[in-house]
Amino acid sequence: MNTVTRPTDAPLPADLASRLRAALPEASVIEDPDRLSALLEEERGLFKGHAPLAIAPASARELSAAVRICSELGVAMVPQGGNTGLVGGSVTGPTEVLVSMKRMSAIREVDPVNYTMTVEAGAVLADIQTAAAAQECLFPLSLGAEGSCTIGGNLASNAGGMGVLKYGNARELCLGLEVVLPDGSIWNGMRPLYKDNSGFALKHLFIGSEGAVGFITAAVLKLFPAPAERQTAFCALPSVEAALDLLSLARRQSGDQVTAFELLSDYACDIVCRHAGGQFPLQDRAPWYAFIELSTPRTGSDLRQVFEDILERAFDAGLVSDAVVAESLDQAERLRALRERTPEAQKAAGGSIKHDISVPVSRIPAFIDEAGKAVEAYMPGIHMCAFGHVGDGNVHFNFSQPDDMARAEFMTHWDAVNAIVYPIAKSMQGSISAEHGLGLLKVEEICSYRSTTESGLNQVLKRALDPKGLMNPGKFVKS
C-alpha cells in the first residue's frame, strides 16, 4: 500500500478548520477519525489516504464557500464521489482536504419529453437508472459499481461500462454541467440542449478531467426510450477473432440493436464460478465466451427470432460452438453476472496486475495474442484474465498470480508487466487508460505515451484554469 505524499507538503493552516466550520453547517465539516476512515480507504487497497479533514457540502454554494477558503489559504482539495475508483484518483495526502460529494445526491428533475434528467453530483448511478425507468426512460450508463458509484465521479472519469457500444460513454451522455471552479466561483452550464453552438464546449474541459480543473456539482443527462424488449445470450467461442466476426454479424442482422457485447476468457469465467457465485450455463468449456444483449424500444419486434437467426448463422459459420439464450429475467441476470463479477472473483483468486487498455476493435485479437504471449514468456504459469467491452475496443487485460507464487512476490512484478503490455498497446494506436482514468496509478506512466505537444497542452490548460495547482494535484496532469 502506498502513502500519498507531495514534495512541497506543508502543514495545514491552523485556522483552516475553524474558518470552514464558521462558513459551513456542522454536518459539512468532518474531523472525527472514525467518520474520516471510510473515506480514506481506496477500493483496490493500493493507496492509503491521509486527509486530516474532509468537507461534505450539501450544495454548490457550500462547496463554493469552502473552495474560496482553501484557495485563499493555499490548501489543496481532492474530490470524491462513491469512492469506487480504481486508479487512486480520490486519494488524499496528509496536507489535502477531502471533498466528499455524497450529500449532494438529489435527482432534481426528469423530463420525459425532452429526454433529459437533472441530477446532483452525488446521486448514485443505480438511483438515476431507477428514476429514469419510472418515467419509461433509460439512462444507459451501466457499471459493476452502479449501486455505489456517483454520477459526478462517473463524469469526472468519463466512465464507460457495458452500454458504450450503443450509447457512448459518460461524455456522450451529458448535456450540461454545474462546476465549482478553483477560485470558488460557480459555472452554471446546466442547459438541457442538444444543440448549442454559442461558445466553446466548456463541459468537455471537466468531463474526464478527474477534478483537475474544477469540481462537478450537478449535471443534465441524456435519456433514451426504455427498452420494450431485451434478449441476452451467452456464447462459447473458439477465438477472439470469432468474437469480432460474431459482433459484426449481430450488428448487421439486428439492425444495430446490440446494446452489450462482452468478451470473457475461460480463466475469467472459471474464477467467477469458483469464487463469485457464477453458474456456468453451457455443457462444455471453450477458450472464450461472449455475453450479448440486444434490446429495442419497439413492441412486437420479435427480437427473440432475430437473435436466434443470428446464432444459427454463427453456428453455421463456426463462430459459436455452444450458446444459451435467456428464458427469463432471472436467467439473464445470471448470464450477466458471469461478466460483471469478474473483478470480484479476481480479488478472491489472489493478486492481480491490471490493465485498462483500448485499441482499435480490429486490433483486439492481435493485441491479446501478442501481449499475452509476451507476459507469459516473462512469467510462466501466470494466468491471463482478459475480459471487457470489446465492441468499443476496451479490454481489461489482467493477470492473476501463478499458483506457486505468493501474492506479495507477484505484486512486485507490476511495473515489469506494465513495461511489456503498454508498449504493445501503443504500437497498435491504443491507450493505457480506456475508462478507469489516470489518478495516481498512471500519472507518471502517461508521460511516456503522450507526445510532447499533447503533454504541453494538458499542462497549459491545468495552469490556466487552476493557477495555484490546488485541484486534485499530482493526478491526471503531472505538475
DAUR-V905339 format. One record per residue. N is the residue number from 1. RES is the residue in one small letter. OMEGA is omega as a letter, one per 30 degrees, with the letter a starting at -180 (* if undefined). NEAR is the number of other C-alpha atoms within 12 Angstrom. D_LAST is the distance of its C-alpha to the last C-alpha in whole Angstrom. Layout:
n;res;omega;near;d_last
N;RES;OMEGA;NEAR;D_LAST
N;RES;OMEGA;NEAR;D_LAST
This chain:
n;res;omega;near;d_last
1;m;a;18;23
2;n;l;19;19
3;t;a;21;19
4;v;l;31;15
5;t;l;22;14
6;r;a;22;11
7;p;a;12;11
8;t;a;17;12
9;d;l;19;14
10;a;a;17;17
11;p;l;20;20
12;l;l;23;21
13;p;a;24;23
14;a;a;13;26
15;d;a;16;27
16;l;a;32;25
17;a;a;27;27
18;s;l;20;30
19;r;l;22;28
20;l;l;34;27
21;r;l;25;31
22;a;a;18;32
23;a;a;25;31
24;l;l;27;31
25;p;a;22;34
26;e;a;20;34
27;a;a;21;33
28;s;a;31;30
29;v;a;33;29
30;i;l;30;29
31;e;a;26;29
32;d;a;16;31
33;p;a;15;30
34;d;l;14;32
35;r;a;21;31
36;l;a;25;27
37;s;a;22;28
38;a;a;24;28
39;l;a;38;25
40;l;l;41;23
41;e;a;30;25
42;e;a;32;23
43;e;a;28;25
44;r;l;27;25
45;g;a;22;25
46;l;a;28;22
47;f;l;27;20
48;k;l;28;21
49;g;a;37;20
50;h;l;31;21
51;a;l;39;20
52;p;a;31;23
53;l;l;40;24
54;a;l;47;24
55;i;l;45;25
56;a;a;40;27
57;p;l;40;28
58;a;l;31;31
59;s;l;31;30
60;a;l;36;27
61;r;l;26;29
62;e;l;33;28
63;l;l;45;25
64;s;l;34;24
65;a;a;31;26
66;a;l;44;24
67;v;l;42;20
68;r;l;28;22
69;i;l;32;23
70;c;l;38;19
71;s;l;29;18
72;e;a;20;20
73;l;l;27;20
74;g;a;28;16
75;v;l;38;16
76;a;a;45;13
77;m;a;50;15
78;v;a;50;15
79;p;l;52;18
80;q;l;50;21
81;g;l;45;23
82;g;a;39;26
83;n;l;40;24
84;t;a;36;25
85;g;a;41;21
86;l;a;34;21
87;v;l;32;18
88;g;a;41;17
89;g;a;50;15
90;s;l;51;17
91;v;a;51;17
92;t;l;45;16
93;g;a;39;16
94;p;l;29;18
95;t;l;35;17
96;e;l;42;16
97;v;l;47;19
98;l;l;48;20
99;v;l;51;21
100;s;a;44;24
101;m;a;41;25
102;k;a;34;28
103;r;l;30;31
104;m;a;35;30
105;s;a;34;32
106;a;l;29;35
107;i;a;31;36
108;r;a;23;37
109;e;l;23;39
110;v;a;31;40
111;d;a;27;42
112;p;l;24;44
113;v;l;16;45
114;n;a;22;41
115;y;l;29;40
116;t;l;35;37
117;m;l;43;36
118;t;a;37;34
119;v;l;39;32
120;e;a;41;30
121;a;a;46;27
122;g;l;43;28
123;a;a;39;31
124;v;a;36;32
125;l;a;41;32
126;a;l;29;35
127;d;l;28;37
128;i;l;43;35
129;q;a;33;37
130;t;l;25;40
131;a;l;29;40
132;a;a;34;40
133;a;l;25;43
134;a;l;17;45
135;q;a;24;45
136;e;l;22;46
137;c;l;29;42
138;l;l;36;40
139;f;a;43;36
140;p;l;39;35
141;l;a;44;32
142;s;a;39;33
143;l;l;38;31
144;g;a;27;32
145;a;a;30;30
146;e;l;32;32
147;g;a;20;34
148;s;l;27;31
149;c;a;36;28
150;t;a;48;27
151;i;l;55;27
152;g;l;53;24
153;g;l;50;22
154;n;a;50;24
155;l;a;49;23
156;a;l;50;19
157;s;a;45;19
158;n;a;36;22
159;a;a;44;24
160;g;l;45;27
161;g;a;41;30
162;m;a;40;33
163;g;a;35;34
164;v;a;34;32
165;l;a;33;34
166;k;a;30;36
167;y;a;30;34
168;g;l;27;31
169;n;a;35;27
170;a;a;42;26
171;r;a;34;25
172;e;a;30;29
173;l;a;38;30
174;c;l;46;29
175;l;a;34;30
176;g;a;39;28
177;l;l;42;26
178;e;a;38;26
179;v;l;40;22
180;v;a;38;21
181;l;a;39;19
182;p;l;41;16
183;d;l;34;19
184;g;l;29;21
185;s;a;24;23
186;i;l;27;25
187;w;l;27;25
188;n;l;22;28
189;g;a;29;28
190;m;a;29;30
191;r;l;28;33
192;p;a;29;35
193;l;l;20;35
194;y;l;19;35
195;k;l;11;35
196;d;a;16;33
197;n;a;10;33
198;s;l;10;32
199;g;l;9;29
200;f;l;10;25
201;a;a;19;25
202;l;a;26;22
203;k;a;36;23
204;h;l;27;21
205;l;a;30;18
206;f;l;41;18
207;i;l;39;20
208;g;a;37;18
209;s;l;40;14
210;e;l;45;15
211;g;a;49;14
212;a;a;47;11
213;v;l;44;13
214;g;a;47;16
215;f;l;55;19
216;i;l;55;22
217;t;l;52;25
218;a;a;47;28
219;a;l;48;28
220;v;a;42;31
221;l;l;48;32
222;k;l;38;34
223;l;a;36;37
224;f;l;30;40
225;p;l;28;44
226;a;l;26;44
227;p;l;27;45
228;a;l;21;49
229;e;l;24;49
230;r;l;34;47
231;q;a;37;48
232;t;l;38;46
233;a;l;41;47
234;f;a;45;46
235;c;l;49;47
236;a;a;39;47
237;l;l;36;46
238;p;a;29;47
239;s;l;29;43
240;v;l;38;40
241;e;l;29;41
242;a;l;29;44
243;a;a;41;42
244;l;l;35;40
245;d;l;32;44
246;l;l;42;45
247;l;l;42;42
248;s;l;26;43
249;l;a;29;47
250;a;l;36;46
251;r;a;27;44
252;r;a;18;47
253;q;a;24;50
254;s;a;29;48
255;g;l;20;47
256;d;l;24;44
257;q;l;34;44
258;v;l;38;42
259;t;l;37;39
260;a;l;41;38
261;f;a;45;38
262;e;l;46;37
263;l;a;49;37
264;l;l;46;38
265;s;a;40;39
266;d;l;32;42
267;y;l;32;40
268;a;l;45;38
269;c;a;46;41
270;d;a;32;43
271;i;l;33;40
272;v;l;34;40
273;c;a;28;44
274;r;a;21;44
275;h;a;23;41
276;a;l;26;41
277;g;l;22;44
278;g;l;26;44
279;q;a;25;47
280;f;a;31;48
281;p;a;28;50
282;l;a;21;51
283;q;a;14;54
284;d;l;18;52
285;r;l;21;49
286;a;a;28;47
287;p;a;29;44
288;w;l;39;42
289;y;l;48;43
290;a;l;50;42
291;f;a;45;41
292;i;l;44;42
293;e;l;41;43
294;l;l;41;45
295;s;l;36;45
296;t;l;28;47
297;p;a;21;47
298;r;l;15;51
299;t;l;15;54
300;g;a;14;56
301;s;a;21;54
302;d;a;20;56
303;l;l;30;52
304;r;l;25;54
305;q;l;18;56
306;v;a;31;53
307;f;a;38;51
308;e;l;24;54
309;d;l;20;55
310;i;a;34;51
311;l;l;36;52
312;e;l;23;55
313;r;a;22;54
314;a;l;30;51
315;f;a;23;54
316;d;a;14;56
317;a;a;17;53
318;g;l;21;52
319;l;a;33;49
320;v;l;35;50
321;s;l;31;52
322;d;a;28;52
323;a;l;33;51
324;v;l;30;51
325;v;a;36;51
326;a;l;28;51
327;e;a;17;54
328;s;l;16;52
329;l;l;16;49
330;d;l;12;49
331;q;l;22;49
332;a;l;26;47
333;e;l;25;44
334;r;l;29;45
335;l;l;39;44
336;r;a;40;41
337;a;l;31;40
338;l;l;44;41
339;r;a;49;37
340;e;a;34;36
341;r;a;33;36
342;t;l;40;35
343;p;l;39;32
344;e;a;29;34
345;a;l;29;36
346;q;l;36;34
347;k;a;27;33
348;a;a;22;36
349;a;l;28;37
350;g;a;27;35
351;g;l;33;31
352;s;l;39;29
353;i;a;37;26
354;k;l;38;25
355;h;l;41;24
356;d;a;38;23
357;i;l;41;24
358;s;l;38;25
359;v;l;34;28
360;p;a;25;30
361;v;a;30;33
362;s;a;26;35
363;r;a;30;33
364;i;l;40;33
365;p;a;29;36
366;a;l;22;35
367;f;a;39;32
368;i;a;42;33
369;d;a;22;36
370;e;a;22;34
371;a;l;35;31
372;g;l;32;34
373;k;a;22;36
374;a;l;24;33
375;v;l;34;32
376;e;l;24;35
377;a;l;16;36
378;y;a;18;33
379;m;l;25;35
380;p;l;19;38
381;g;l;19;39
382;i;a;32;36
383;h;l;35;36
384;m;a;41;35
385;c;a;42;34
386;a;l;44;33
387;f;l;45;33
388;g;a;50;32
389;h;l;45;32
390;v;a;47;33
391;g;l;44;35
392;d;l;36;31
393;g;a;41;30
394;n;l;42;28
395;v;l;45;29
396;h;a;41;28
397;f;a;44;29
398;n;l;36;29
399;f;l;42;31
400;s;a;41;33
401;q;l;35;34
402;p;a;26;37
403;d;a;16;40
404;d;a;15;41
405;m;l;21;37
406;a;a;18;36
407;r;a;23;33
408;a;l;16;31
409;e;a;16;32
410;f;a;26;31
411;m;l;25;27
412;t;a;18;27
413;h;a;27;27
414;w;a;28;24
415;d;a;19;22
416;a;l;18;25
417;v;l;34;26
418;n;a;32;23
419;a;l;22;23
420;i;a;27;26
421;v;a;38;26
422;y;l;38;22
423;p;l;25;24
424;i;l;31;27
425;a;a;37;25
426;k;a;27;23
427;s;l;21;27
428;m;l;26;28
429;q;a;22;26
430;g;l;29;24
431;s;l;34;21
432;i;l;41;20
433;s;a;38;19
434;a;a;33;22
435;e;a;41;22
436;h;a;41;20
437;g;a;39;17
438;l;l;38;14
439;g;l;41;13
440;l;a;38;12
441;l;a;36;15
442;k;a;32;14
443;v;l;27;10
444;e;a;21;10
445;e;a;24;13
446;i;l;29;13
447;c;a;23;11
448;s;a;19;15
449;y;l;25;16
450;r;l;24;15
451;s;l;13;16
452;t;l;13;14
453;t;a;12;15
454;e;l;16;14
455;s;l;22;10
456;g;l;17;11
457;l;l;16;12
458;n;a;27;10
459;q;l;27;7
460;v;l;19;11
461;l;l;23;12
462;k;a;34;9
463;r;a;22;9
464;a;a;19;13
465;l;a;28;14
466;d;a;31;11
467;p;l;22;11
468;k;l;25;11
469;g;a;35;8
470;l;a;39;11
471;m;l;46;12
472;n;a;43;11
473;p;l;45;8
474;g;l;38;6
475;k;l;42;8
476;f;l;39;9
477;v;a;38;6
478;k;a;30;4
479;s;*;28;0
